[in-house]
Amino acid sequence: MENVVDVLTTIEQSSVFAKLIKSLTQKNIAHFLGLKASATQYYLAALQKNNPQLHLVILSNLEEATYFYNDIQNIIGDTKALLFPSGARFPYAPLEDVQNANLIQRAEVLTFIQKNKNKIVVTYPEALAEKVVSNQTLEQNTFSITRGESCSMDFLIDILFTYNFERVQFVTEPGQFAVRGGLIDVWSFSNDFPSRIDFFGDEVDAIKVFDPADQISIKTLNQLTLTPDVKNKFLNEQHIHLLDFIQSDAYVWVRDFSATLEGIDRYFVKAEEAYAKIQNNSVQSSPHYLYAQSQEILQSLQRKKIIEFGSSFYFKAEEIIEWNITPQTSFNKNFEFLIQNLIDYQKRNYTIHLLSDKPKQLDRIQEILHDFTVKGDNIGKDIEFIANHLTIHEGFVDND
């Protein structure tokens, strides 16, 4: 049974993929025409498998970004993609409206980028509008600890206090640490779970990630990076937007970019309005310091490799690559229509892939195809398909 890796291999062996690789190597601005439904995610996943790089994908809103991110995770694994969300529901949000889970995700993305990790990062206007600390500031305010190295508990505790971590009895949220005997439990802002550092004298004996709910270890680490609250600790430090934070050789994918720029400017206007209400009673910096505007984004993009896809284009293309891809037909549980459609594609020598993350569902479809009759004729018994144990947001037909 063929799996998703084989699908990506098929894409890599196609003539259009070879043209795509050549274009990205030689041109700074490319237009990808005809990539419909979730086909973009497959071709990007194939690119990442073939030649790992940092790819930043900018979509028009959170919903689009989430679907795209989930597809990439399903296609090539949940360690290969990151979602870069907004830190709060609106500019200058009070603490109760700050989304701690999103702050952790933002810190995690910055940490991976800083370490030159080749990831696919997916984001949207509101998240891009929130500036981040500079690479230099983040580097100066992160601390890595490695199993087996010499490091005293007192030294690490001093580091944590310097990073404004709170000492508590039990760690329950990011930004906290606890000391018990020869153990330090700490929850970094760049991690989804806290870690337990076990000391043997002045040596780091073990580092384990654990679940704060039941204290059970999840996995063992060789190295742990401690990152403070990059949103609130560095209010007076230099802030830049994400496009200036990422490395210069990163690829930037944009879809319907005019809508993205409009979204960034709308968010900046909201920031100005919010700041006007709080500036006399707040230590917060002005919007120009904390939030980006579309012109800043455009200026930074001039130094990046840009890939535009979708239905409208903003930049002048140096290279145009076209696909003949159509979205999957909607069948609405009409099995006769589905079967006739599959028969038609099979007659034209198409390879048929059916996707589901539930194997029993694929088995059920196989049974329906074999048993479905129209006027006594078992029309679906000869249909052959390849089962793929994953899901994507939108199916498609690649006619190339």
N, C-alpha and C positions, 0 to 999 in steps of 0.2 A: 504493500500500500504506500503510495507516494505521500510525502508529508510536505509541510510548508517550506522546508529548506530546499526541497527539490523544485518547488515552484519558483523560489528565488533564483536557483541555478538556471532554470529555463529562461528567466528574464535576463540574467547575465549573459546568456549565450545568444541573445537576439541582436539583430543588426542595429536597432534603435538604441539599445543600451550601450553599444560600442560608440555610437555617435554622441550619446549623452556624456560618457566619460571623457571623450575628446573635447567636447564643448566646455565642460567644467574646468579642464586643464588649461585651455587656451583663451577663453573669453571671460569677461568680467560680468556681463549682463546677458542672461539667456531667458527666452520666453519658451515655456513648455505649453503647447497648445493641445487640447483634446484629452487631457488627463481628467477623466470623469470618476465620480463616486470615490471609492477607496483605492483606485489605481495609483494615485500619487503616493500613498503610504507604502504600497508594495515596491514601487520603483525606488523610493528613498531608502527603504529597508535593504533592498538589493545593493544600492550604492554603499550603505554603511557596512554591509557584510563584505563587499568587495574591496573597499578602501576606507577604513574607519577615519572619520573626521568629526569635527564639531559642526553640527548643522543646527542653526536656529530657525525655527519655523514660526512665522508671525501670522496669526489668523485674525479674523474680524471680531470675534467675541469669545467668551469663555466656553459656550456650548460647542462651537466648532473646534476649539482647541482641545477640549476634553475628548470629543469623539476621535480626533486625529491621534491624540496621545494614546488612547486606549487601543486603537488599531495597531500602532507601532509596537506597543507592548505585546499584543497578542501575536504579531507576526514574527518578531525577532527576540522576544523575551523582555521581562520587566526590569532588567538591569541596564538595558540599552537606551532607555528614554526617560526624560524628566519633564515634568510640567512646571513651568515657572509662573506661579499665580500672583495676584495682587495681595498685598499684606492686610488690607482692610477693605471694608465694604464701600467706603467713601473717603476722600482726603481729610486729613487731620482728625481721624476718627478717635473718640475717647477709648480708653483701655478696654471697656466692655464690648466695643465693636471691632476690636482688633482680632483677627483670626489667627490664633496661635499656630494651628496646623499649617496654615499658609506661610507664616513666618519661618517655620522649620523648613518647609519646602524651598523657599527662596534662599535660605542660608545654605541648604544642601546643594542647590544648583551652583551657587557662587563658589563653594568649596570644590566641587568637581571641576568647574571651569578653571579655577586657579591652579589646579593640579594637572591641567592640560589633558583631562579625560575626554576621550572621543565619544561624546554622547549626542543624542538627538534631543534638543531642548525645544519645547513647544510653549508658546505664550500668546498674549492677546493685548489690545491697546491699554487697558487699565493697568495691567501688570507692567507693561513696558514704560508707562508714564511715571511710575514710581522709581525714582533714582535709587542707586545702590552705592555703598561705600566703594572707594577706589581699590584697585588690586593691592596697592602699597599698604593702605590702611588695614585691609583684611589680612594681608600677610603678617603685618606687625602685631596683629591681635588674634592670631590663632596659634595654638600650641599642639604639637603632635607628641604622643607618648607611645613608645614601642615596647613590646614584650621583650624582656631580657636586658633592657637598658638600666643604667644606674639613675635613680631619681628618688629623692626622699619624699615621704608623705608631706612633710612640712612645706617643702618647696612647691609641690603641686597645689596644696591648699592656698598658699600665697598667690599662685597664678590664678586660681579660681576667684579669689576675692578681688584681684586686680581686674578680672573680666566681669565683675559685678554679679557673680553667681551667689545665690542665697544658700546659706548653710541651714539645713533642716534636719529633722529626725529621720524622715523617710522621703525619698525622692518621688514626687508625683507629677512633675511637669518640667519642661525645659527651663534651664537657667538655675537649677537647684543641684546641691550636692549634700551628701551625708557621709559621716565618718564613723566607722564601727570597727574597733580593733585594728587589724592590719588591712582593712578594706576601705576604699573610697567609692561610693556610688555617685555617679555624675550623669546628668542629662544635658548633652550638648545641643545647641540650637541647630546643628546640622545633622542631627540623627532622629530617626523615628522612635527609637527606644533608648532608655538609659543604659549605661555600661557600668560594670563592676570591675574595679582595678584592685587586684590582689597583690600586696607587697610582701616580699620576703626580705626583711631588713630594709635596705635602701635600693632594692632591685625590684623591678616590675616583674612579678612572677606569672601573672595571667591577666587577660582582659576578656571579659565576657559580656555580651549583650543580654539583658534580661527583661522580662515582662513585669512592669511595676505592679500589676494586679495580683499576681501570684508568686512573684520573686523567682520564677523558674527561668533558667538560662535558655536563650534561644540559639545562640551561636558563639563561637570563640573568634576573637580578633587578634591579628598580629600587631595592628597599629590603630590608635584612636586619635582623631583630630577633635580638639575642643574649640568650639566656635561660640563667641558670645552673641547676645541679641544685637545683630548688626543694624536693626532698624532704630532702636532706641538708645543704644550706648554711644553712638557716634553722631549725635545730632549736630555737633559743631565741626565735624570733620568734612573733608571734601567729598561731594557726592557726584557721581556720574551716572549716565544711563547704561543699560545692559549692553547696548551695541558698542560702547567704548570699553566695556569690561572684558568682552570676549576677545580671543586672539585674532590677529589680523587675517589669518588664512582660513577663518571659519566661513562656511557657506550660509547665506541668509535667504530663506525661502519666504516669499510673500504672496498672499492671495488677495486680490481686490484691494490693493494697497491704499487707494484713496479713502476707503472706509476706515482703514486703520489710522491714517493720519487725522481724519476727522474725529475719531474716537479719542485720540491722544489730546487733541486741542480742547475737546469738550471736557475732558477730565481736568485739564489745567484750569479752565474757567471755573469749574466747581471748586478747585483748590483755592483760587483767588477769592471766591465768595466765602468759603469756609474760613480762610485766614482773616478776612476783614472782620469777622465776628469774634475772633479769639485773640487777635494780635496784642491787645492791651493787657491780657491776662495769661500770657503763654510764653514759654521759653522756646517755642518752636521757631525754626527758621522760615524765611519767606518761601512762597511757592517756587520762585525761580531757582532756589537752592535745592529743593526736595523733589520737584516734579519736572518732567521733560516736556518740551513742546515739539511740534512736528518738524520745525526747521532744524532743531538739533539732531533729530533722528535722520533726516535727509542728509545733513552734512556728514554724519558718521558713515552712512551707507555708501558714500562716494569712495570710501577706502575698502569696501568689502566686495566679495563675489556675490552677485544677486541672481536668484532664480525666481522668476515670476510665473505663476500658474493661476488658473481660474478663468473667469469670463471677461475680465477687463484688465488692462495693463497700464502701468504708470510710467515706467522707464522706457527709453528707446533701446531696442534689442540689438545686441551685436551678433546673436545667434538665435535661430528659431528652430525648435524641434517639434514635430507634430506626431500625434498618435491618432489612431482610428479606434477609439474606445467609446462604447455606449453604456449607459447605466443599465443595470439589470431590470428586466420587465417586472412590474408588480403583478403577482398572481392571485393575491387575496384568497388563498386557500382553494382556488379553483384547480384541482389536480388534473383534470383533463387538459386544461390550457397549459399547465406546467409540463405535462408529459409530451404534448404535441410540440411544445417549444424545444424541449430537450431532444426529441427525435429529429427535429429540423437541424439543430446544431450538430448532432452526431452524423447526419447525412452529409453535412458540409465539412466533416473531418475536424470539428472542434474538439478539444479536450475539455471535458466537463468536470469541474470541481464543485462539490457541495460541502458547505462549511457549517459546523456546529460544534460547540464545546461540550455537547452531551452525546456520547457515543450511541446511547439507546435511541436518540432521535434520528440519527443517521441510519440505524438498523431499521427503524420504523419506516423511513422513507424508502429504503430498499424493498421492504415488504409491500408497500403501496404500489411501487413501480411494477413489481412482479405480479401483483394480484389485480391491478386495476383493469377493468374491461369496459369497452364501449360496444354495445350491440353484440355482446358475446365474444368480441375480439380482445385478447390480452395485449393491448397496444404498447405497454411499457416494459415487457419482459426482456427485451434485447438492449435496453439502455444501459450503458456502462458509465460509471462515474468514479472519480477519485475522492475518497472521504478525507477531509481536512478537519482535524479536531481543534478548531479555533473559531472565533467569530470576528467579523468586521462590520463596520457601520453600514456600508452600502456595497452591494455586489455590482459586478460590471462584466462587460464582454469585451475582450481584447481582440479586435478584428485584424490585427497586423500579422 
